[in-house]
Every structure is written in C-alpha cells, then in structure tokens.
C-alpha cells in the first residue's frame, strides 16, 4: 500500500519555483502568497511532506558531525520515532544532508538514502535521532520507499513539495495522485530551469494524463488549480 500523494506547489506564470526571483504585483506580496500556500498546505492535512536535498538543506542548516565511534548501524531501516504525528521527509540519495536535531518545526525527520551511503553518515543520523530508509538497489525505488513510509510510520497522505527534479521523478514513477498548483501573478523570466516539474530529456509525455477537478481564484491574485493524475 502507498500513501495518497499530492504535489502541492506555488509557481509563477512561467513555472518558476523561487518566489524571491518573481516580478512584483500590485495584487499581492511574496509574504501573502506564501501565507496562502501554507494555509492550503494545512488544509490538505498531510501526515507528512517530502522535499529534495536542496530544499531540505535550506531548513536543516547543519554540517557533517559523524560520531567518533560509529559502531554497527542499521540497514536498510532505522526508525527513531514512530507516531510522531507529522513527518518531514527528505530525498537525499548521496547522503549530503546533516541535521542538528531530529525535527523540522516539530515534524520528525525521515531521510530516504541511496544504497552506497557510508555507515558513518547513517551513524550520524541515528545519533541525531533522525529516521532513515536506505535503498536496497542501485537506483532508488521510490515506490518501495513510500510503501515503507506508509507501513512503518502510518503515513496515509504525503504532500510532495520539492523542486522540479523530485516532482518529475515522482510523476514519472506513477506515484502522484493529484496536483495542487497555486499560480502567482508574477513572472520569473530566466531562460534555464523553468517549470515546476522536470524529468530529463525524455520529458513526461505519455506517462500520465491530467484532469482538472477545480479552479479557484483566491486573494492576492493567486489562482488555485487542482488536477487528478492518472496513468
């Protein structure tokens, strides 16, 4: 069994994901757009939210500090805390994220790691009270990992709120059930890295179909689009 996965994002009209680079609008400010985004995030009532390494690094802000004597570490799983209420999940294939505490804003951290991550990094995470799941194959099997999240942590609704890369990977794997997109009255305008979804040269054509379920004009010039996602 897998959790219901909703990709919830805020984007400019041209798909930019970094509001600090948006053009300004008389309809609203970045603070107002972010506040509405968080309000809808709460309304979606996820048991967990997941982001990629780059996004999580902006929140964790720690440096490497492996224990002097790591000892034996658990593979492929280490569950530091069950029944935490809400979980902050990070996809970090290379094991580059570090944490100074086991939570982000009170949400217990779970890290999804690649098979070749060093034992010293696992020992560091365990010492910090962080849970982790290590891939058992060379390529990370996202479907297997979200099944573990559902089975071991009771996660029934997962909010995907990462960058274009992780969004594209989850969509390509057929794991996303719904898109929840807030479109801001702004432009990014950069030539590169456009789009709130990205999946290599092959793109996502033929991998899924979207069906509009609702369209709502909100305050501050935002439009909230919701789409059902099907294979």
N, C-alpha and C positions, 0 to 999 in steps of 0.2 A: 504494500500500500504506500502511496506517496501523498504528501500534503497537497492541498489546493495551492497553486502558485499564482500570485497576482503580480505582474510587473507594474509598479507604481512609479511614475516619473514626472518631473517638471522639465519642460523643454521650451526653447524659443520657437518661433515660427519656422526657422530653418533647421531645427533639430539640435541646437546647441545645448549642452548639459551643464555649462558653467555660468550661472547667473551673474557672476562678477564681471563677465565679458559682454553682457547683454546691453543693447541700446536702452536708453531711458524712455519711460512712457508717462504721460500725464494721468493715465488710468490707475497706476499703482506703482509701488516701490518693491525692491527686492525683499525687504522685510515683510511686506504684506503678502507677497506671493509665497514666500517660504512659510509664513504662518498658516495660510490656507492649505498648502501642501501637507503640513504636519497635522492639521485638523482632519483632513481626509485620511491620512495615514492612520490616525487613531480610530476613525470611524470604520475603517476596513477590518479592524480588530484582529490583526495577525497574532499568532503565537510566537512568531519570530520574523526577523528581517535579515536579508542577506545582501552583502556588497562584495566587491572585489578588493584586491590588495591595496590599490592606490587609494580608494575611498576610505578603507578602514585605517590606513596609515595616517590619514588626516585627523583621526579620532584617537588612536592609540598612543601616538607620540612617545614611544619608548625606544630604547636602544638594546642591543644584544647584552644579555647577562646570564649566560649558561651557568648552572651550578658547578662548583669545583669538582665535586664527586657525583657524577650523574647517576651511576648505578644502573640497574636494569630498568628499562622503560617499557610501557605497554604499547603494543601494536596489535591490531590496527586501530584500536579504540582506547580512549581514556575519557571516562565520564566523571568529571569533577563535581558536578551538581545536577541533580535531576529535580524536576518540579520547581524550576526557577521562576515560572510564570511567563516571562518573555525572554527570548534568546536573540543575541546579536551574533550572526553567523558571517564568517569571512572565508572567501575562497582564496587560498594562498598556496599555489602549487609548489613554489620553491622554498617555502619556509622563511620568508623575509620579514614577517610581521613580529613585533615584540610588544608585550603588554606589561604595565606596571601594576595592574590589578585585574581581577577576574571578570570585570563587568564594564559595559559602556552605558553610562547613565542609568545604572541599576539593572541592565539587561545582561544576563550571563553570556560570556563569550564562548563560542564554539568555532574552531578553525578547521577547515577542510584542506588537507595537505596532500602533496604528491608522494608517490611511493618512495622516492630517494631522499627524502628529508632526513637529516642527520639525527641520531639519537640524542645528541646534546641539545638540539633545538626542542625535541619532544620533552626532555627533562626540564628545560626552562619553562615551557608552557605549563607542565604539570605542577612545578614548584610555585607558579603564579596563580594556581587554582583555575586554569583555563582548560576547558574540554577540547578534545580534538578527535578527528577521524582521518586516518591515513589511507590513501588509495592502495589497493592491492594489485593493481595493474599499472603498466607503464603510462597509459593515458587515464586521466581521471574520469571515472564513470559517474557522471552527475546523477543519473537515475538511481544508482545504488546508494550514493551518499544521501540523497534526500529521503530514501526509504529508511535509512538508519536514523535520520533526524526524526522521522515520524514514529518509528518503532521505539526508540530508546528515550526520546525526550517528549513524546506525545504531541509533536508539532503537527497541527492539522491545517493551518493556513500560514503560508510563508510569503512575505512581501519581498519581491525582488526589486532592489532599489540601487543597483550598481551603475557602472559605466556601460558604454556601448558594447564592450567586449563580452562581459559576463551576461548582459542581456541577450546578446546574439547567441551565445553558447547555449543558454537555457532554452531559447526559442528553437534553435536548430535541433536540440535533443528531444523536442516534443514535450517539454515539461511544463510550459506556461499555459494556464487555463484562461487567463484574462489579462488584458492591457488596460491600465488606468492611467491616462495621459492628461496632464494639465499643460495647456498651451498658453504661454505668456505673450502679451502684446509687445514683443521685442524681437530683435534680430541679433544673431551672433556675428555672421558675416565672414568668418575665417574660411579659407579655401579647404583646409585639411580638417580631418576628424569631425566631420559633420554627421549628424544622425544620432538618435538615442539608442539605436541598435546597429551593430556592426558584426559581420561574420565573414571576414576574408574576401578573397576574390570571387568565390562562388556565390556569395550572397545567400539569400534565404528563399529565392524563387522556387516554387514547387514544394516547399517544405511544410506549408501551413496555409490556412485561409482565415481571414478575419471577418467578423460580423458585428456591425455596430449595434450596441444594446442601449446606449443612452448618450445624449449630448446636452450639456447644461452650461449656460452662461453664468459665471459666478461673479463675485465682486472683484474690483480692481482689474478688470479687463481680462480675467482668466476664462478659458473655456475648458470644461472637463469632458473628455471623450472616454467612453468605455467600450471595449470590444471583447467579444468572446473569441477565443482562439481554438481552432480545430485543425487536425491533421489535413 
